[in-house]
Amino acid sequence: MLKNVKFNLRPLGFEKPKPNCLYPALCILQLLLMFPMFTVSNPSHYADSPLFKLVSCHKDVFYDFLNNGRTKWRKIMYYINCQLWTKITVRSDFKKRSLPTVLIFDDTDIIKASNAIEMVSRIFSHVTHSKHWGYKGLFCCLSDGISQLLMDFSLCREYKEADFGLNRRQSAHQYKAADGEDSEIASRKKECVMSKIELMKEMIKRCINHGIHFEYVLCDSWFTCTDIVNFVRGLHGKDYLGMIKMSKTRYGYKKGLFTANTLAAKLWKEKERHNRMFGYTYMVADVTLDGKPVRLFFTRRNKNDKWRAYLTTNMKLDFKKAFRIYSMRWAIEVCNKEEKSLLGMDKCQSRHFAAQIAHVSITCLQ
């Protein structure tokens, strides 16, 4: 893999190493990417690994590299992932695929052991239904149904209105690195308090600017809102497909306004159909959201189940194709689970926020 990826100084944002430099930044980056392949869990165990015979450096070299707030990790991720994606798109299995290329967004809990780690806040886990110290990681995954690449991410803080869940004493003892305002990590810290919807928009723009072509943006019900739907609609040749909450949002249908629940109750007798392939009962309704047309798909397994609904801006999409495309969203759930269980994405306990960004970036590339 490393042979097929170019590691050049300027595109990666690294400075030219000094003549007496023993361990250039490119060398350290490549070693960090190879850690899982040689069962090296962290830099402290590097001296006991076979890689130590190749480059005989010690843990301080790695920690200094990870703690460097000037490293442009987002630039590194796009540079390497774009090379891999270019090699994927010329393959015959990519050209013969039946599914479209999609961008998938989802957030996950990155739990930390201490509130003394820089920029850590109290987060609510929807898995355990309890509160923890850590970050909410928002990830952008590019998928064609066969390959998945984690293109971008942001670490976010929660409980913004209550000092991020910290009391006065905890806030005073939390580590604060002296980074310059023009450093790369300073912009990452600003992202911590931004809205996830705004971060999603920025990630989509960056993917387009890097020449990534996709057809759909996929999200679960936590991210589907009028703002993001209208944003994706405004992009040329892009459509939105996501689950919606059965909440109080009103949709226009035949000169009336209905919530998703009341609309399902109105339609199920006249528009209900059954799909044997997927084993779902479904309904299709063309409605308006914020005065603009969207298509809703209502699904359930049987009469005892509650209706679930999906929204798309593609008015020509049928249920069978929509169901297959939305099922591609599961790829990001698998990516996040494997990052945590196999690559230890949430195991970094460095107090530097720069090291946290570096660690998650490296696991995304691995």
Order of alpha helices (4+ residues) and beta strands (2+ residues): alpha-alpha-alpha-alpha-alpha-beta-beta-beta-beta-alpha-alpha-alpha-beta-alpha-beta-beta-beta-alpha-beta-beta-beta-beta-alpha-alpha-alpha
